[in-house]
Amino acid sequence: MDGIGDRSRVAAVIPAYQEEKHVAQVACRVRAQLEHVLVVDDGSTDATAERARHAGVDVIVHPQNRGKGESIKTGLRYWLDRDIDYVVLLDADGQHLPEEIMRFIEAAEQNNAKIFVGTRMNDVTSMPWVRRLVNRYMSDKISRACGQRIPDTQCGFRMLHRDVIPELLGGTNRFDYETEMLIIASRSGYRIAAVPITTVYSDEVSSIHPVRDTIRFFKLMRRYGSAKTA
């Protein structure tokens, strides 16, 4: 079992695009939980990077928009080159509660999984019904492709052990990367554990394009196949 023990060996990556409204507050709250915090500004044209720097965290700026997947990979490479054991991923728009990072750390101390994925499905009363149906459908399909049950595969609030990170530096560059990450890790023999979290639905505007990203999802599932059963 890989216990964490020292929280200084846990770092965070916050991918951000056009998030000047929320990123500073999110970064400050994450910084209150962890010593090491990185915001990856994915080519924003607003003040995202400036506000993140004012929050006192590390910032990397992509000169142009590359997609959320590339932002995550930039952050993973950054911490892989440093003395970090676990990397927490969470969104910049405020829909994840940084105060719940400890739930992931506690989960890692209790089992030997290498990836921990937040799940909002224990309490869906505040989740829009369309999103609830889509999440359940996609999670079922992806769980089958992974060969293990993952209750909320669409949740971006995650924690990864450094052992699995080298496996995850290829793949797609947009939102489907978060799905592909789970399939690649599963087929490399890594176990994925669920961590119950709260999701806040406020004024964030989803960057997901319903038609385009649904097509990407089905292309991804076709590529990997979904014959495995959970």
Summary of the structure (lengths in Angstrom):
residues: 230
radius of gyration: 16.4
end to end distance: 23.5
largest distance: 48.2
contacts: 764
relative contact order: 0.17
helix: 41%
strand: 17%
